[in-house]
Amino acid sequence: MSRPLYHIFTKIPDRYDLINRVITLGMDAGWRKQAALVCLQDRPGRILDICCGTGDLSVAIARLADYRPEITGVDYSQPMLEIATAKAGALNPGSNIRFINADVGRLPFSDGYFDCIGISFAFRNLTYRNPNTQNYLDEILRVLRPGGRFVIVESSQPKSAVIRFFHHLYLRAWVFPSAYLLSGNKSAYCYLAQSALHYYSAEELQGFLIKSGFKQAAAKRLFFGAAAIHTGVK
């Protein structure tokens, strides 16, 4: 992933969850829960959570599943994975979550291994002005079985010009200052705010997924379009 973010994901994992709660006014947990339910719709046997961070999506999937899927979380930050492992350990022992330190550009899995792949609030990091974007998408498609689903929950752009204006004002006046204050990392959270300001709309991201090799793509807007859940089918 982009190097400006590396400090966040390796140096301050203890504050990462707090920052997410603060900058989304606590809404990210509910959005992630909705994404987890989409991941579980077809009762997949093997689920991969890429850029899993502190494991919130993996844990949400495990909590919501009424069966016992194999859940794997992948991230390149070992400190993040240590927090994720602790969260998973607090669940029912039958939750069957494992965490692996690996890069999305070199996933250590065989072709078509997973029935579903999810990612929560990290797809922007893989695809916004990132020279390795195509490599990431190629790897995601490689390890996803034909007909499998790729579920993304990510920031987006409201359709209404008025709402979009206030959303962008919120990103500049709240997200960046509060995240900088809590993290002490100005460059990283400046990047996060700027990337959210200029990221794809729901329609643009649908088109991007189709262009990247998915046969189908759909989107569900959240909170007036400030975020969205996207589903791509291989």
Secondary structure, 3 states (H helix, E strand, C coil): CCHHHHHHHHHCHHHHHHHHHHHCCCCHHHHHHHHHHHHCCCCCCEEEEECCCCCHHHHHHHHHCCCCCEEEEEECCHHHHHHHHHHHHCCCHHHCEEEEECCHHHCCCCCCCEEEEEEECCHHHHHCCCCCHHHHHHHHHHHEEEEEEEEEEEECCCCCHHHHHHHHHHHHHHHHHHHHHHHCCHHHHHHHHHHHHHCCCHHHHHHHHHHHCCCEEEEEEEHHHCEEEEEEEC
